[in-house]
């Protein structure tokens, strides 16, 4: 199936998605990777996330850095990234966007917290034409690896893990 998804994403939308579905994501998308995601996890654990000016409930987190070259997915199975997925999902992130296979335990955690993982083509030029209004949301000292929020217009992706199943199995 093919779905048009707008952020923030509801539990109802997630419940309809299956491995192999094509999605087009529009709306606010947070961008973070190795440097930022562990910091957000720490903020969730210590309660300081409530002090931030960003809301991850129903959010998409794209595993990428933002540079003048644009955005493109990094490997989601890097330790610093994959180890953040369960807690971020528990906290309310509904869609993790990147590339590569995830471990079985991560796929199970996505299922437990009604979240999904999608892979996106590593085509920076394509995504550049579908991106507007990019700004730093937190951690500006991290430069291109700061937490950014951008406005996506129909980012194409394929659901790679949903409801305890993975496209890589």
Kinemage of the C-alpha trace (Angstrom):
@kinemage 1
@onewidth
@group {chain A} dominant
@subgroup {mainchain}
@vectorlist {calphas} color= white
{ca unk a 1} P 0.000 0.000 0.000
{ca unk a 2} L 0.977 3.631 -0.373
{ca unk a 3} L 0.242 6.243 2.295
{ca unk a 4} L 0.542 10.003 2.599
{ca unk a 5} L 1.641 10.770 6.162
{ca unk a 6} L 1.592 14.156 7.858
{ca unk a 7} L 3.286 14.990 11.122
{ca unk a 8} L 2.571 14.703 13.955
{ca unk a 9} L 1.747 11.023 13.414
{ca unk a 10} L -1.038 9.358 15.380
{ca unk a 11} L -1.171 5.817 16.762
{ca unk a 12} L -3.999 5.128 14.309
{ca unk a 13} L -1.759 5.928 11.317
{ca unk a 14} L 1.034 3.698 12.674
{ca unk a 15} L -1.378 0.803 13.173
{ca unk a 16} L -2.181 0.796 9.429
{ca unk a 17} L 1.441 0.590 8.234
{ca unk a 18} L 3.041 -2.700 7.239
{ca unk a 19} L 6.496 -3.804 6.178
{ca unk a 20} L 6.975 -2.972 2.498
{ca unk a 21} L 4.443 -0.125 2.388
{ca unk a 22} L 5.525 3.025 0.576
{ca unk a 23} L 5.006 6.261 2.467
{ca unk a 24} L 5.346 9.943 1.651
{ca unk a 25} L 6.117 12.047 4.722
{ca unk a 26} L 5.147 15.716 4.936
{ca unk a 27} L 5.458 18.173 7.785
{ca unk a 28} L 8.046 18.715 10.493
{ca unk a 29} L 10.877 16.184 10.600
{ca unk a 30} L 13.586 16.220 13.267
{ca unk a 31} L 17.102 15.400 12.116
{ca unk a 32} L 19.615 13.837 14.486
{ca unk a 33} L 22.295 11.199 14.589
{ca unk a 34} L 25.337 10.023 16.600
{ca unk a 35} L 26.083 13.252 18.485
{ca unk a 36} L 22.535 14.321 19.354
{ca unk a 37} L 20.355 11.260 19.899
{ca unk a 38} L 22.238 10.045 23.013
{ca unk a 39} L 21.907 13.568 24.444
{ca unk a 40} L 18.147 13.502 23.918
{ca unk a 41} L 17.946 10.074 25.557
{ca unk a 42} L 19.827 11.453 28.578
{ca unk a 43} L 17.385 14.387 28.744
{ca unk a 44} L 14.422 11.978 28.729
{ca unk a 45} L 16.020 9.913 31.486
{ca unk a 46} L 16.780 12.892 33.732
{ca unk a 47} L 13.531 14.765 32.991
{ca unk a 48} L 15.170 17.845 31.501
{ca unk a 49} L 13.485 17.274 28.120
{ca unk a 50} L 10.465 19.150 29.495
{ca unk a 51} L 12.600 22.313 29.395
{ca unk a 52} L 13.114 22.080 25.634
{ca unk a 53} L 11.199 23.940 22.932
{ca unk a 54} L 10.655 20.873 20.756
{ca unk a 55} L 7.992 18.178 21.039
{ca unk a 56} L 8.801 14.640 19.977
{ca unk a 57} L 5.298 13.204 20.516
{ca unk a 58} L 4.096 11.918 17.145
{ca unk a 59} L 7.408 12.953 15.603
{ca unk a 60} L 9.657 11.645 12.859
{ca unk a 61} L 13.381 11.461 13.574
{ca unk a 62} L 15.523 11.271 10.454
{ca unk a 63} L 18.965 9.773 11.116
{ca unk a 64} L 20.971 12.430 9.301
{ca unk a 65} L 23.085 15.508 9.719
{ca unk a 66} L 22.161 18.756 7.971
{ca unk a 67} L 24.780 20.490 5.860
{ca unk a 68} L 24.950 22.852 2.911
{ca unk a 69} L 24.954 19.697 0.785
{ca unk a 70} L 21.525 18.765 2.141
{ca unk a 71} L 20.293 15.710 3.995
{ca unk a 72} L 20.750 12.013 3.351
{ca unk a 73} L 20.321 8.996 5.627
{ca unk a 74} L 23.091 7.597 7.782
{ca unk a 75} L 23.177 4.011 9.026
{ca unk a 76} L 20.532 3.584 11.691
{ca unk a 77} L 22.280 0.562 13.161
{ca unk a 78} L 25.214 2.604 14.481
{ca unk a 79} L 25.335 1.978 18.235
{ca unk a 80} L 24.631 5.593 19.253
{ca unk a 81} L 21.623 5.765 16.963
{ca unk a 82} L 20.075 2.316 17.337
{ca unk a 83} L 20.457 2.328 21.121
{ca unk a 84} L 18.297 5.496 21.260
{ca unk a 85} L 15.371 4.110 19.245
{ca unk a 86} L 13.554 2.226 22.042
{ca unk a 87} L 13.496 5.112 24.539
{ca unk a 88} L 12.671 7.694 21.881
{ca unk a 89} L 9.760 5.497 20.763
{ca unk a 90} L 8.580 5.084 24.352
{ca unk a 91} L 8.713 8.868 24.697
{ca unk a 92} L 6.480 9.344 21.632
{ca unk a 93} L 8.547 9.293 18.431
{ca unk a 94} L 6.422 7.391 15.913
{ca unk a 95} L 8.716 7.057 12.905
{ca unk a 96} L 12.482 6.568 12.724
{ca unk a 97} L 13.904 7.243 9.275
{ca unk a 98} L 17.306 6.071 8.062
{ca unk a 99} L 18.987 3.173 6.312
{ca unk a 100} L 20.147 -0.338 7.139
{ca unk a 101} L 18.858 -3.309 9.107
{ca unk a 102} L 18.017 -3.029 12.805
{ca unk a 103} L 18.572 -5.707 15.440
{ca unk a 104} L 15.648 -7.949 16.398
{ca unk a 105} L 15.481 -6.343 19.875
{ca unk a 106} L 15.029 -2.910 18.306
{ca unk a 107} L 12.276 -4.182 15.997
{ca unk a 108} L 10.532 -5.642 19.073
{ca unk a 109} L 10.865 -2.319 20.941
{ca unk a 110} L 9.319 -0.466 17.992
{ca unk a 111} L 6.387 -2.862 18.185
{ca unk a 112} L 6.053 -2.439 21.954
{ca unk a 113} L 5.814 1.360 21.639
{ca unk a 114} L 3.702 1.434 18.444
{ca unk a 115} L 6.417 3.019 16.332
{ca unk a 116} L 7.903 2.097 12.944
{ca unk a 117} L 11.192 2.338 11.087
{ca unk a 118} L 11.405 3.347 7.435
{ca unk a 119} L 14.280 3.433 4.995
{ca unk a 120} L 14.755 6.364 2.684
{ca unk a 121} L 16.768 6.536 -0.529
{ca unk a 122} L 20.200 8.119 -0.075
{ca unk a 123} L 19.564 10.731 -2.743
{ca unk a 124} L 20.479 14.120 -1.295
{ca unk a 125} L 19.432 16.034 -4.424
{ca unk a 126} L 15.944 14.494 -4.362
{ca unk a 127} L 15.460 15.362 -0.697
{ca unk a 128} L 16.801 18.885 -1.210
{ca unk a 129} L 13.956 19.620 -3.594
{ca unk a 130} L 11.515 18.341 -0.971
{ca unk a 131} L 12.930 20.285 1.998
{ca unk a 132} L 12.172 23.788 3.218
{ca unk a 133} L 12.381 25.834 6.384
{ca unk a 134} L 15.313 24.086 8.075
{ca unk a 135} L 16.376 25.429 11.485
{ca unk a 136} L 18.301 24.313 14.559
{ca unk a 137} L 15.968 23.021 17.294
{ca unk a 138} L 18.637 22.232 19.928
{ca unk a 139} L 22.364 21.735 20.500
{ca unk a 140} L 23.694 24.354 18.051
{ca unk a 141} L 27.231 23.671 19.289
{ca unk a 142} L 27.091 20.348 17.392
{ca unk a 143} L 27.120 22.182 14.047
{ca unk a 144} L 25.701 20.062 11.232
{ca unk a 145} L 24.942 17.324 13.782
{ca unk a 146} L 22.742 19.622 15.905
{ca unk a 147} L 19.107 18.650 16.284
{ca unk a 148} L 17.476 20.273 13.278
{ca unk a 149} L 13.835 20.491 12.332
{ca unk a 150} L 12.892 20.819 8.713
{ca unk a 151} L 9.748 20.969 6.699
{ca unk a 152} L 9.427 17.926 4.442
{ca unk a 153} L 7.217 17.783 1.375
{ca unk a 154} L 6.518 14.152 0.494
{ca unk a 155} L 9.775 12.469 1.525
{ca unk a 156} L 9.576 8.991 -0.019
{ca unk a 157} L 10.316 5.986 2.205
{ca unk a 158} L 9.568 2.291 2.622
{ca unk a 159} L 8.433 0.792 5.920
{ca unk a 160} L 11.268 -1.532 6.956
{ca unk a 161} L 10.109 -2.517 10.464
{ca unk a 162} L 6.576 -2.536 11.816
{ca unk a 163} L 4.518 -4.618 14.221
{ca unk a 164} L 7.426 -6.909 15.136
{ca unk a 165} L 8.413 -7.656 11.531
{ca unk a 166} L 11.367 -6.462 9.487
{ca unk a 167} L 11.912 -6.241 5.752
{ca unk a 168} L 15.403 -7.633 6.389
{ca unk a 169} L 14.168 -10.969 7.807
